[in-house]
Amino acid sequence: MNMNLNDLNVTPPAVEIPKKQKIKKKSQEQPVLTMKDIPTPHVIKGKLDEYVIGQEKAKKVVSVAVYNHSKRAFLDGKAGQEEGNAENAEPDDVVIEKSNILMIGPTGSGKTYLVKTLARLLDVPLAIADATSLTEAGYIGDDIESVVSKLLAAADNDVERAQRGIIFIDEIDAVARQRGTGMGGRDVSGESVQQELLKLLEGSTVEVPVGSNQKNAMTPMATVNTDNILFICGGAFPDLEEIIKERLKKKSSMGFGSVLKDT
């Protein structure tokens, strides 16, 4: 059998990156936003009234929180643009701290629907995650960074747009410290998730896979900053009232000798 050495120098075909793993690049300049473009709280609530019936207090609180979050993101972006031109930068002492939202209500009260309607009205990407499936990295289940990966996928792999999105974590009351695991086993779905989730809520920079929920050598990575991502957590907290009653029954005091009583 005769073998030609030229047959061994075959160039392998080029591997094309899947469309869902391609990071979207800026094709054109985005329009300059001003404070007038940010909808005010009463405008946001008026839009929510067209879709959500009832839950007046929740709609007011969410509208104000979203307005403050949008204003904070706008001021941060404006400050970043003025870093290169320090001579013309105006001194601004207004600092808006990052704020997130906690929604407490029974199942079927409309928490998820309110968040979906809000994201649709504001035209921002939305990622919905279930806290019951979150575990510490390296164990069975979804890790914390997979939540940000879902948001990046909802933004069509546009990092700039994803950094202005909303992440809704449902069943947040399931992320509680499991009793009886302090002496032996590791609590991979309770306290460990709390510690990792706190970093995202306060704002940090994370490396997330593009187009996949798992990290490997073949998956491209993207850097996402969570400083301007609005986190909304929801849960039923069925045992919250019982916990408060037990706390009030105990002989404890707060402040200068004040006594708490169950009224």
C-alpha positions as CSV (number, residue, x, y, z in Angstrom):
1,M,0.0,0.0,0.0
2,N,1.5,3.3,-1.1
3,M,1.0,6.3,1.2
4,N,1.4,9.9,0.1
5,L,2.9,12.1,2.8
6,N,0.9,15.1,1.5
7,D,-2.2,13.4,2.6
8,L,-1.1,13.9,6.2
9,N,-0.9,17.7,5.9
10,V,-4.6,18.3,5.6
11,T,-5.7,21.5,7.2
12,P,-8.6,20.9,9.6
13,P,-11.8,22.7,8.8
14,A,-12.4,25.9,10.7
15,V,-14.7,25.5,13.7
16,E,-17.4,28.1,13.6
17,I,-18.6,29.6,16.9
18,P,-22.3,29.0,17.5
19,K,-24.5,32.0,17.2
20,K,-25.6,31.8,20.8
21,Q,-22.0,31.9,22.0
22,K,-21.0,35.0,20.0
23,I,-20.5,38.1,22.1
24,K,-22.4,41.0,20.5
25,K,-20.2,43.9,19.6
26,K,-21.2,47.6,19.3
27,S,-22.1,48.3,15.7
28,Q,-23.2,51.9,16.2
29,E,-23.1,54.5,18.9
30,Q,-25.9,54.5,21.4
31,P,-28.1,57.6,21.7
32,V,-27.2,59.9,24.6
33,L,-29.6,59.5,27.5
34,T,-30.6,62.4,29.8
35,M,-32.4,62.6,33.1
36,K,-35.6,63.5,31.2
37,D,-35.5,60.1,29.4
38,I,-35.8,58.3,32.8
39,P,-39.5,57.7,33.5
40,T,-40.7,59.1,36.8
41,P,-42.3,56.9,39.5
42,H,-45.9,58.1,38.8
43,V,-45.4,57.3,35.1
44,I,-44.1,53.8,35.9
45,K,-47.0,53.1,38.2
46,G,-49.5,54.4,35.6
47,K,-48.1,51.9,33.1
48,L,-48.3,49.1,35.7
49,D,-51.9,50.0,36.5
50,E,-52.8,49.1,32.9
51,Y,-51.7,45.5,33.4
52,V,-51.8,44.8,37.1
53,I,-55.0,45.1,39.2
54,G,-54.6,45.7,42.9
55,Q,-51.3,45.5,44.8
56,E,-51.2,49.3,45.0
57,K,-48.5,49.5,47.7
58,A,-46.2,47.0,45.9
59,K,-46.6,49.0,42.6
60,K,-45.7,52.3,44.3
61,V,-42.6,50.8,46.1
62,V,-41.4,49.1,42.9
63,S,-41.9,52.2,40.8
64,V,-39.8,54.3,43.2
65,A,-37.1,51.7,43.5
66,V,-36.8,51.3,39.7
67,Y,-36.6,55.1,39.3
68,N,-33.8,55.4,41.8
69,H,-32.0,52.4,40.3
70,S,-32.3,53.9,36.8
71,K,-31.1,57.3,38.1
72,R,-28.1,55.7,39.8
73,A,-27.2,53.8,36.7
74,F,-27.4,57.0,34.7
75,L,-25.2,58.9,37.1
76,D,-22.6,56.1,37.1
77,G,-22.5,56.1,33.3
78,K,-22.2,59.9,33.3
79,A,-19.3,59.7,35.7
80,G,-17.5,57.2,33.6
81,Q,-17.8,59.4,30.6
82,E,-16.4,62.4,32.5
83,E,-13.3,60.5,33.7
84,G,-11.5,61.1,30.5
85,N,-12.3,64.9,30.6
86,A,-11.6,65.9,34.2
87,E,-11.2,69.6,33.4
88,N,-14.8,70.0,32.2
89,A,-16.3,67.6,34.8
90,E,-18.6,69.3,37.3
91,P,-18.3,68.4,41.0
92,D,-21.3,66.2,42.1
93,D,-21.6,65.1,45.7
94,V,-24.8,63.1,45.1
95,V,-24.2,59.4,45.6
96,I,-27.1,57.0,45.3
97,E,-26.4,53.6,47.0
98,K,-27.3,50.4,45.3
99,S,-30.7,49.2,46.4
100,N,-32.5,45.9,45.7
101,I,-36.1,44.8,46.2
102,L,-37.5,42.1,48.4
103,M,-41.1,41.0,47.7
104,I,-43.0,39.0,50.3
105,G,-46.3,37.4,49.4
106,P,-48.0,34.0,49.2
107,T,-48.0,31.9,46.1
108,G,-50.3,33.3,43.4
109,S,-50.2,36.9,44.6
110,G,-48.6,38.2,41.4
111,K,-44.9,38.7,42.3
112,T,-43.5,37.1,39.1
113,Y,-46.1,38.8,36.9
114,L,-45.3,42.2,38.3
115,V,-41.6,41.8,37.6
116,K,-42.3,40.5,34.0
117,T,-44.6,43.4,33.3
118,L,-42.0,45.9,34.7
119,A,-39.2,44.5,32.5
120,R,-41.4,44.6,29.4
121,L,-42.4,48.2,30.0
122,L,-38.9,49.3,30.6
123,D,-37.5,47.3,27.7
124,V,-34.7,45.7,29.7
125,P,-33.5,42.1,29.7
126,L,-35.0,39.9,32.5
127,A,-33.7,36.7,34.0
128,I,-35.8,34.6,36.4
129,A,-34.1,32.0,38.6
130,D,-35.4,29.6,41.2
131,A,-33.4,29.7,44.5
132,T,-34.3,26.1,45.3
133,S,-31.9,24.9,42.5
134,L,-29.0,27.1,43.5
135,T,-26.0,25.4,45.2
136,E,-22.4,26.2,45.9
137,A,-20.1,26.0,42.9
138,G,-18.8,22.4,42.3
139,Y,-22.0,20.6,43.6
140,I,-25.0,19.3,41.7
141,G,-27.3,22.1,40.6
142,D,-26.9,25.6,39.3
143,D,-24.3,27.9,40.8
144,I,-24.8,31.6,41.5
145,E,-23.1,32.8,38.3
146,S,-25.5,30.9,36.1
147,V,-28.1,33.5,37.1
148,V,-26.0,36.2,35.4
149,S,-25.4,33.9,32.5
150,K,-29.2,33.7,31.9
151,L,-29.4,37.5,32.0
152,L,-26.6,37.7,29.4
153,A,-28.5,35.2,27.1
154,A,-31.7,37.3,27.5
155,A,-29.7,40.3,26.3
156,D,-28.5,38.5,23.2
157,N,-25.0,38.3,24.6
158,D,-24.8,42.1,24.8
159,V,-22.8,42.8,27.9
160,E,-23.6,46.5,28.1
161,R,-27.4,45.8,27.9
162,A,-27.2,43.0,30.4
163,Q,-25.5,45.2,32.9
164,R,-28.7,47.3,32.9
165,G,-31.1,44.4,33.3
166,I,-33.2,42.8,36.1
167,I,-32.7,39.5,37.8
168,F,-35.6,38.0,39.7
169,I,-34.8,35.3,42.2
170,D,-37.9,33.4,43.3
171,E,-38.4,31.2,46.4
172,I,-35.6,33.2,48.1
173,D,-36.8,31.9,51.5
174,A,-35.5,28.5,50.5
175,V,-32.0,29.9,50.8
176,A,-31.9,29.5,54.5
177,R,-29.4,28.0,56.8
178,Q,-30.2,24.3,57.4
179,R,-30.4,23.3,61.0
180,G,-28.2,20.5,62.1
181,T,-25.4,21.0,59.5
182,G,-23.1,23.0,61.7
183,M,-21.3,20.1,63.2
184,G,-20.9,17.7,60.3
185,G,-22.0,18.1,56.7
186,R,-21.6,21.2,54.6
187,D,-24.6,23.3,53.9
188,V,-24.1,23.7,50.1
189,S,-27.6,25.0,49.4
190,G,-28.2,27.4,52.3
191,E,-25.5,29.5,54.0
192,S,-23.0,28.9,51.2
193,V,-25.4,30.3,48.6
194,Q,-26.1,33.3,50.9
195,Q,-22.5,34.2,50.9
196,E,-22.1,33.9,47.2
197,L,-25.3,35.7,46.4
198,L,-24.4,38.6,48.7
199,K,-21.5,39.4,46.5
200,L,-23.7,39.8,43.5
201,L,-26.3,41.8,45.3
202,E,-23.8,44.3,46.6
203,G,-22.1,44.6,43.2
204,S,-19.1,42.8,41.8
205,T,-17.5,41.7,38.6
206,V,-18.0,38.0,37.6
207,E,-16.8,35.8,34.7
208,V,-19.8,34.0,33.2
209,P,-19.9,31.6,30.3
210,V,-21.5,32.7,27.1
211,G,-24.3,30.5,25.7
212,S,-23.9,27.9,28.4
213,N,-24.5,27.4,32.1
214,Q,-21.3,25.4,32.6
215,K,-17.7,26.5,32.5
216,N,-15.3,24.6,30.3
217,A,-12.3,25.2,28.1
218,M,-14.5,25.4,24.9
219,T,-17.0,28.0,26.2
220,P,-16.1,31.7,25.8
221,M,-16.3,33.8,28.9
222,A,-17.6,37.3,29.4
223,T,-17.0,39.8,32.2
224,V,-20.2,41.3,33.7
225,N,-20.4,44.0,36.3
226,T,-23.4,43.6,38.6
227,D,-23.3,47.2,40.1
228,N,-26.2,48.4,37.9
229,I,-28.2,45.2,37.8
230,L,-31.4,45.4,39.7
231,F,-32.0,42.3,41.9
232,I,-35.6,41.5,42.9
233,C,-36.0,38.6,45.4
234,G,-39.4,37.1,46.1
235,G,-40.7,34.5,48.5
236,A,-43.6,33.4,50.6
237,F,-41.9,33.2,54.0
238,P,-44.7,31.0,55.5
239,D,-43.0,30.7,58.9
240,L,-42.2,34.4,59.3
241,E,-45.1,35.1,61.6
242,E,-44.3,32.2,63.9
243,I,-40.7,33.4,64.2
244,I,-41.8,36.9,65.2
245,K,-44.2,35.5,67.8
246,E,-41.5,33.3,69.3
247,R,-39.2,36.3,69.4
248,L,-41.8,38.5,71.2
249,K,-42.6,35.9,73.8
250,K,-39.0,35.7,75.0
251,K,-37.9,38.0,77.8
252,S,-35.7,40.2,75.7
253,S,-35.5,44.0,75.4
254,M,-34.2,46.4,72.9
255,G,-32.8,49.9,73.5
256,F,-32.7,51.3,77.0
257,G,-34.5,48.6,78.9
258,S,-37.6,48.5,76.7
259,V,-39.8,45.4,76.9
260,L,-41.3,43.9,73.9
261,K,-44.8,42.3,74.3
262,D,-47.0,40.3,72.0
263,T,-50.0,42.5,71.6
